[in-house]
Amino acid sequence: MRGIFQTPIFPQTMSRNRFQLIQRYLHFIDNNAAGTYEEHLYKIRTILDIVVNNFRTSFIPDREISLDEGMLGWRGRLQFHVYNPSRITKYSILVRMVCESSTGYICNLQIYDGKCGPLTETVGFLLEPYEGKGYHLYQDTYYSSVHQTNELLQKLIRVCGTIRVNRGLPKVMIEDAKKLKKGEVTFRRNKEILLISHQDKRLVNMISTLHAAEVIETTSRRTGVAKKKPKCVIDYNTHMHRVDTADQYLAHCPFIYKTVKWLKKVFFYVLQCCLFNSYVTFSKNNPNSCKSFLDFMSDITENLIHTSDAVSSPSSSDESQGSSRTPIPTSTKRSPKNDPPGRLDGKLKNHKLVHIPSTKIDKTPTQKCRVCVQKNIKKETRFLCAHCGVPLHPEHCYTQYHMLKHY
């Protein structure tokens, strides 16, 4: 019955103790140099710089890109975690992303650490690789303003997004928008910057340097009823959801585990972003492939395991010369759950105490004494009975276990 629930790939690949030690001592910077850093992300800055640079240089996105926020859930103590009551993950670490609109590829990202500077600097950092190249940017109300749009237009980045009324909308337009009925539109234009208000279920204010004040007919996805909308609203709904698509992929196949160290959680989140970008690149280069993101990650994991096995196993030439590599240490064999039938055979000469075999990780392993556990005493021993395979303390516990039926 027990074998039905076993997953043999884990003990065959790595022992539990080794896996826990790797997680425990996972680190990315020398702590002795910590005094030279003042930013909050200095412990993972090296990894972030490498990853972000690879994101930028390994993939050239299409013309349409989107700017939005990803959320990494975190409810522990942290100086720069944020609270957003409108999201499902209310307490989180904020990750700002630039994604390709067609695939969701994460082109650039920045983790908010409370010291990112003004919003203009953040947007400038995220969009720096795309300046002067004629990209079309879709963004939400948090980043949109008339001043910001004008600056991006000078850098040959055209913008389409929702905008708040206090981010540069003229007072005349605000007053006209209040009088609109459902389906009506009002707009103002200043050279290439278009401001448009559309009354649907609620009032929607848009800013665009891509569109004219054009209203086209569209069909509702839910009801199938035909209605008219500004073209900038339709294009915004089409291209803006790709950051959410990236979040959706990461949430469906997570391998981030609970930890009290925010540093490790950020690292595994960035690692997931790398896997997602690899999947997008693979899918784009292999359009006929039907492989899912989960299958893609499974293939990578399997290849990494086979690669590590090939590196750790000795070659034929090594074997011929009598040399061999150090094998991957295995975990200490667990003691049997039930007492063996021969423990009360009276032949104490056959029941010898030996040291619990050591591993490369743990030179002096210990286990809980069987007799002490029955007495609710939490004591461990370095010895076990070679015949029974049960950990025992010498003398008193050893004698009780082999002489008494109810020890």
N, C-alpha and C positions, 0 to 999 in steps of 0.2 A: 504493500500500500504506500509505503514511504517513497518508493521509486517513482511513483506517478507524478509527484510534485517536484522532483529534483530537476535542476537545470545544470547538467554536467559541464557546459561550456565555461562556467565561472571558475570552479575549482581546477579545471584543466588548464586554464589560462593564467590564473594568478591566485595566490592564497589570500584569504580574507585579511590576515594580519598585514601582509604587504600592501594590499589595497588601502587599508586604513592608515597605514604609516605614510603612504604617498599623499593621501588627502590631508593628513595632519600637518605634514611639513611642506605642503605646497606653498612656494614663496617666489617672488619675482624681483626682489631688490635686496641689497645688503643693508641691514638695519643700522650698521655703523655709519652709513652715509645719510641717514634719515635727517640729520640736523641741517643739511644743506638744501632741503626742500621745504617749501612753504605751502604748496598747494595740497588739497585734500586727496587728490588722486595720484600722488607721487609714487605710491607702492605698486601701481599698475600702469604707470605712464609709459614705460618702455613697451609693454605688450600692446597698449592702445595705439601708440605711434606706428608700430610695425603693421598692425592689422588695418588701420585706417589708410595708411600709405598703399597697402596692397589693394584695398577696395577701390582707391582712386585710379591706380595705374593698370589694374588687371582687366578692366572692363570699360568700354566706351558706351554710355547710355544713349538711347534714342533722344530725339529732340524734346519730348515731353517729360518733365521730372516733377516731383511733388515734395513738399516740405511739411513735415508734421512731427508728432511726438510718439515715441514708444514708451511703454511703462514696464519697469522691472519691479515686481512686488517686493516690498520690504516694510515690515512693521516693527523692526527693532530700533534701538537707539542709533541715530545717525544724524550728523549735523546738517547734512544737505538733502535729506529725503523730503519729499513734497507730499501735500495732501490735496486731492482733487475729488470733491464730493460727487461730481457728475459721472465719474468712471466706476466700473466694477471694481478695479484695483485702486482703492482710494489712497492707500499709503504706498508710496513707491519711490524708486530712483528714476529720475526723468532722463530719457535718452532722446535727443533731437536727431532726426534722420532726414536725409535727402535720398529719395528712392526713384528709380525709373518707373514711369507710370504704366508701361505696358506689361512689365514682368514683376515689379516689386523689388528688384535688385537694390540692395542697400549701398548706395554710391559713397556716402559719407555719413559720419555720425559724431556726435559730441555728447558726453555725459555731463549733465548739469551738476556742478559741485558747489554752487553758491557763490562762486567767484568768476563766473564767465564774462562779467562785464555787461555793458548795455546790450540791448537786443540787436542793435545795428552791427555790433562787433560779432555777435553769434551768427547772424545771418551772413555776414561777410566771410567768416571762417568756413561755414558750410558750403557756400556757393563760390568760393575762390577758384576751384578748378574749372568752373564753367563760365567764367567771365569772358566776354568778347567772342563768344562762339554761337550766339543766337539761340540759346535755349529758351523754352517756354516753361515757366514755373507756375505751379498751382499750389496755393497755400491757404490756410484758414485765417480767422479773424485775429488770432494772437500776433501774427507776423505782418499783417497788411496795414499799410497807411499810405497816404498820398506822398509823403516825404520819402518813405522807403521805396515806393514804386518808382519815383522819379530818379532816385539814385541807381536802382537796378537797371532802369532804361538806359542810362548813360553807359552802363557796362554791357549793353547789348543783351540783357536778360529781360524778356517780356513776361509780364505777370498777369495771372487771373486768380481772384480769390474773393472771399467774403470780407467785409470790412465793418468795423464799428462806427457809429455815428460821430464819435468824438475823435476820429483819426483823420479828419480833413474834409468831411462832407460839408458843403455849404449850407447855411441856415435856410435858404430858400428851398433847396431840395428836400431838406428834412421836413419842412412844413408841407410841401406838396405830397410827400410820401404818406403823411398821416391821413390824407383825403382819398387815397387810392382805394378802389374796390377790388374784389377778388379777380385776378387775371389782368389787371391794369399795370402799366409801366410808366415810370418817369425817369429821365436821365439828364445828365449834364456832361459836357466834354470840355477839356482843357488841352488843346493840341492832341497828343496821342493818348492821354489818360481819360478813360471813360468811367463815369460813376453812374450806376443804374440801380433803381429800386423796383422790386417786383413784389406785388401782393399775391401770395398764394395762401396756404393755410396760416402763414404768418409773414411778416414783412422781411424780405431778403434784400440786403444791400450788397452790391458787388462792385469791385474795381477791376479794370482790365486795360491792358495795353495791347491786347490781341484781337479784340472783337469790335464790331460796330453795334449800334443799338438795334440789333435785328431780333425779331420775335418769330419763332418757327413753331410749327405744330408738332406735337409729340403725343405718344400714347402712354398712359399710366401703366406701370408694370403690374400693379395689384388689381385694378378694376378694369383695365383695358379701355378706359374712356379717353377720347382724344381731347387734348387741351393745348393751349399755347404757352410757351415759355421763352424767355430770352436765350439766345444761343450760348451766351457765356455761362448761364446756369447749367445747361445740359452738358457742356464740355467740362465744367467744374465737377459735376457729379460723376462723369466718366473717368476722369484722370486723378481725382483726389483720393480715392480709396485705397491706393496701393500700399501706403504705409500700414494701414490696417490689415492688408493682405499679408504683409511680412509678419506682423504680430500674430496673425491667425495661424500661420504655418509654425511659428515658434511655440505657440501655446498648445497645438495639437500633438506635437512630438517632443515634449520637454525632457531633458535629463538633468535639470538643475535640482539639486537636493537641498533640504533645509540645513542651514548652518548659521551660527552666530557671527561668522566673519563675513561682512558685506563684500570684502575683497574677493573671496572665492566665488560668491554668487555673481558678481560682475564679470569675472573671468569666464565662467561657464556660459553666461549670457552672450558674451562676445564670441565665444567658441561656437555657439549655436548660430550666430549671425554668419560666421564663416562657412558653416555647413550649408546654410540656406543659400548664400551667394554661390557656392559651388554647385548646388542643385540647379539654380537658375541658369548658370553658365552651361552646365551639362544639357539641360533641356533645350536651350537655345541652339546649341551646336548639334543636337540630335533631335530634330523636330518630330521624327517618327517614333520616338521612344514613349512608352506609356508608363514608365517607372514613376512611382509615387515618391514623395519625400521620405517616407518611412523606409521604403525599400532601398532608396539611395543611401540613407544613413546606415542601414544594415549591411550593405555591400562594403561601405568604407570600414566599418568595424571589423567585418570578417577579413578583409584584406590586411588591416593592421595586425590582427592576431596572427595570421599566417606569416606575415613579414617578420614579426617578433620571434615566432617559432623557428623560422629559417635562420635568423641571426643567432639564436641561442643554441641551435642544434649543431653538433660537430660535423665538419665536412668529411668526405671519404678519405682525403689526404691526411687530415688530422688523426683519423682513426688508425690509418696505416702506420703512422709514426708513433702511435701510442699516446698521443695527447688528446685531451677532451676539454670541452668548456665546462664551466661550473653550471650545473643544472639549476633551473628555476626552483627556489625553495618551496616546498609544499607545506601546508598547514599541519600542525600537530594532530595526530589521529585522535578523534574523540573517543571517550570511554563509552562502553556499551550502556544503553539505557537501562536494561534489566540485568540483574545479577546472573552470572553464568552458573549452570547447574553443578559444576565441579568445585564450587568454592568451599563446600562443607565435606569434602572427601576425606579429611583427616590427614592427608599427606602434605604436611607443611613444607617438606623438603622440595616439593615441586613448585611451591608458591614463593618465588624469590622477588624481592623488591629491587627494582632497577631505576635508574634516573630516566625521567621523561626525555625522549630524544629531542635534541636541540635543532634549531633551524638556522639559516643564515641571518634571519632577522632577529630572532629571539634566542640568545645563547643559553639562557637559563629559564625555560618555560615552566610554568606552574599550572596546576589544575585544582579544582575544589575536591577536597577529601570526601569520599562517599559516606563514611561514618559520621563525619562532622556535619554534613548536609542534613542527614536524618535528624540530628539534634538541633537544627537551626543555628548552627555555628558556622560563620563564614570564614573559614580558614582554608588556605591553599597549601599544597605540598608539591615537592619536586620529585616524588617517588610514585611508582605504580607497580602493581603486581604483574610480573611478566606473563603469568599463566592466565589470569583473569582479565587483564587489561584495564584494571580499575585503579584510579589514584587513591593512595592511602598514606597516612602518616606512619612512620615506623613504630614498632613496639605495640603500644596500646590499641590504636585503631586497626593495625594489621592483625593483631590477635583476635580482637572482637569480630572482625569481618569474617575470619575463617573458622571461628569456633562457635559463634552464636547464630541461631536461626533468625532472631529478631534483634539486630544490633542497634 
